C-alpha cells in the first residue's frame, strides 16, 4: 500500500474518503479513519486537501468527473443513457450513498458544487438542442425531462428497504429493463 | 404547551421527534431535545416509547398511517395519486427527509418496518388487480410500476441542490404537472 508518489497517494485518499463519507456522511466521517484506510498520515490529508469539508468537495468533484467520463449523456438514446447510469450506480453503490448524504447534509452547507452544476447545465442544453432539432419529445421542458430521467435511473438505489424487499428476487437485468423501458415510454409521449 | 392528557403528550412528542429526526437523522437526534421541544421531561419519552430506536419506529408507523389516510392509492387515477403524494411531500418536507435518513441509516438496523411493508404489499396488490381487470397498463409488472410511480412522485424532493437550482423558478403547480404528466405518459405505454 505504501507509495511515495503524491498523485497515487491522493488517488488512494479520494477512494478511501468516498467510502468513509458514503458510510457515515460528512458529519460522521473521520479524517483519521480515511488516512488509515489509505495508508497515509492524517497530517497528509490536511496538507493535500485542507479541511474535511474541502476533502468532501474534492471527492464530489472526482465523482462528477468520473460520471461524465464513464457515462456521457447520449441524446439520441436517453433510455440507454439511463441504463448506463444505473450500471454505474450498481457497480459503485457508494457513489449514490455519498450523493444521498450530501442531499441531506447540504442544508448546513448551501454552496453549490461548480462541477455538478456545470454538468447539469450542459446536460439540459444537450437535451434542449435535441428537442429543437425534433429528435426528442417536447412533452416536458428539457430541464424537467432531465430531472425525471435522472430520477428513474436511481429508482432502485433510492427505494426504501421495505419496497426493496418486494423486488429482492429481481435480477440486475430485470431492474435495468424497468428503467430503460420507463424512459423509452416517456420519450414516446 | 403543558397538557396532562397522555395521548396529547404522545402526539406532541411524535411531532417533535419527526422534526428532530428529519433534521439530524437517527444517530444525530437527541432525545432531550425532542422532550424539550414537546414540553415534557426526557424521562417521559422513555416511559412512553422505550429507546430512541423505538421512538424512531413509532414515528415511522405514524408517518405510514398518516400517508395511508391522507393519500390512499387510487388505481383508476395513478397520475393524480402521484400528484397527491407530491402535495404531501411539499406540505410536509420533514417526512421525506425522515425517510431519506432512514434509507441511509437502515444499513445498521436492517429489520423492516411492518406497517410500511404491509402498505407496499397492499399497493402492489391493488395495482395488480387493476392490471388483471385491464384498466392499467401491463407494460411493467405491478411491483415495478409502483416503484416507478413512487419515485416520480418524489422527483423534486430527491433532487440534488445543483439540479434544484436550475428549476428554482418553477411554481409548485409546474412541478406537480411534471409528475402527473410523466406518470400519465407511462400509463399510456
Interface residues (C-beta under 8 A of the other chain):
Chain A: X25 X27 X28 X97 X99 X100 X101 X102 X103 X104 X106 X110 X112 X113 X116 X117 X119 X120 X121 X124 X139 X140 X143 X144 X146 X147 X148 X150 X151 X152 X154 X155 X156 X158 X159 X160 X161 X162 X163 X165 X166 X167 X178 X181 X182 X185 X186 X188 X189
Chain B: X25 X27 X28 X97 X99 X100 X101 X102 X103 X104 X106 X110 X112 X113 X116 X117 X119 X120 X121 X124 X139 X140 X143 X144 X146 X147 X148 X150 X151 X152 X154 X155 X156 X158 X159 X160 X161 X162 X163 X165 X166 X167 X178 X181 X182 X185 X186 X188 X189
